[in-house]
Amino acid sequence: MDISRYKKYISEETMMGPNSVRILAELFDRHPLQFAADDLILDLGCGTGLTSLVIAKETGAKVYANDLWVSAQENGKRFAQWGIAEQVKPICEDANNLHFGKKQFNALVSIDSYHYFAGHEGFFQEKILPFMKDSGVVLIGIPGLKDEYTGRAEELLTDWLGDNAFMFKSPAHWKELIGSHGRIESVKTWEMDCFKKAWSDWLAANNEYACGDRQYFETIIKPYTCFVGIYIQLK
Ligand SMILES: C[S@@+](CC[C@H](N)C(=O)[O-])C[C@H]1O[C@@H](n2cnc3c(N)ncnc32)[C@H](O)[C@@H]1O
């Protein structure tokens, strides 16, 4: 995927952490998604909708851009400014309590958000799977712990993340948490390559959260954490 196509959309207004377009690009380069105009993708935890824009442009599908903290009204305004209001629909719902139709989505994509709500066994089967079409695909990119530090998030990350440290889990741990089901064909998890570049774009941003992260990058973030890629193929 050519990231330069989206440069003008990546700004202090739209970024909410390490560059989500780079994370998405790695997922799409590894698992390209091409769909028809009436196929449907759920962007879960879309934030300001930057990822929803890229998903729509790269796949050709219709996108439901769902987020909890950013309102549908705010994202709707941005989508209209970007000229994608016909293709991308803003929604504001909690991922724990979604109200979509059964077997509605051809794919789910979720960048830098799945760890906030999905870090327990059974979440995928109960809260996500019912909305996915047969043969559907799930692509997730989230911050996590390197495999060698599995289970040590609180000990290693609390100075940086406080009470949220528990959300960081390793690729091996996420594979276990996703688990199995009669409708799941395969699950792959891995440590992503985009870590350095995605972080360096974020640390260069003039944003109070980026300033906070800068303090911990060399001592905590770089040695212990990674980005976890998750790919799920349904039957
Ligand atoms: C760090 S931001 C990432 C946003 C965007 N995907 C990106 O990469 O720029 C995390 C997002 O997760 C969303 N989120 C957290 N908990 C959620 C929940 N229970 N349901 C839906 N979204 C949630 C928040 O609303 C927030 O926008």
The ligand as an SDF file (V2000), in Angstrom:
LIG
                    3D

 27 29  0  0  0  0  0  0  0  0999 V2000
   -5.9230    5.0710   20.4240 C   0  0  0  0  0  0  0  0  0  0  0  0
   -7.4940    5.2940   19.6990 S   0  0  0  0  0  0  0  0  0  0  0  0
   -7.2140    4.6420   18.0700 C   0  0  0  0  0  0  0  0  0  0  0  0
   -8.1710    5.1640   17.0640 C   0  0  0  0  0  0  0  0  0  0  0  0
   -7.9310    4.7760   15.6060 C   0  0  0  0  0  0  0  0  0  0  0  0
   -8.2640    3.3910   15.3470 N   0  0  0  0  0  0  0  0  0  0  0  0
   -6.5120    5.0660   15.1980 C   0  0  0  0  0  0  0  0  0  0  0  0
   -5.7210    4.1200   15.1190 O   0  0  0  0  0  0  0  0  0  0  0  0
   -6.1760    6.2310   14.9930 O   0  0  0  0  0  0  0  0  0  0  0  0
   -8.4620    4.0350   20.4870 C   0  0  0  0  0  0  0  0  0  0  0  0
   -9.9270    4.0660   20.1200 C   0  0  0  0  0  0  0  0  0  0  0  0
  -10.5710    2.9380   20.7110 O   0  0  0  0  0  0  0  0  0  0  0  0
  -11.9060    3.3010   20.9240 C   0  0  0  0  0  0  0  0  0  0  0  0
  -12.5290    2.4500   21.9560 N   0  0  0  0  0  0  0  0  0  0  0  0
  -12.0910    2.2200   23.2230 C   0  0  0  0  0  0  0  0  0  0  0  0
  -12.9760    1.4390   23.8730 N   0  0  0  0  0  0  0  0  0  0  0  0
  -13.9890    1.1920   22.9920 C   0  0  0  0  0  0  0  0  0  0  0  0
  -15.2010    0.4510   23.0780 C   0  0  0  0  0  0  0  0  0  0  0  0
  -15.5400   -0.1930   24.2030 N   0  0  0  0  0  0  0  0  0  0  0  0
  -15.9910    0.4060   21.9840 N   0  0  0  0  0  0  0  0  0  0  0  0
  -15.6490    1.0480   20.8360 C   0  0  0  0  0  0  0  0  0  0  0  0
  -14.5030    1.7570   20.6960 N   0  0  0  0  0  0  0  0  0  0  0  0
  -13.6960    1.8360   21.7690 C   0  0  0  0  0  0  0  0  0  0  0  0
  -11.8450    4.7350   21.4250 C   0  0  0  0  0  0  0  0  0  0  0  0
  -13.0670    5.3760   21.1930 O   0  0  0  0  0  0  0  0  0  0  0  0
  -10.6470    5.3030   20.6520 C   0  0  0  0  0  0  0  0  0  0  0  0
  -11.0320    6.1460   19.6020 O   0  0  0  0  0  0  0  0  0  0  0  0
  1  2  1  0
  2  3  1  0
  2 10  1  0
  3  4  1  0
  4  5  1  0
  5  6  1  0
  5  7  1  0
  7  8  2  0
  7  9  1  0
 10 11  1  0
 11 12  1  0
 11 26  1  0
 12 13  1  0
 13 14  1  0
 13 24  1  0
 14 15  1  0
 14 23  1  0
 15 16  2  0
 16 17  1  0
 17 18  1  0
 17 23  2  0
 18 19  1  0
 18 20  2  0
 20 21  1  0
 21 22  2  0
 22 23  1  0
 24 25  1  0
 24 26  1  0
 26 27  1  0
M  CHG  2   2   1   9  -1
M  END
$$$$
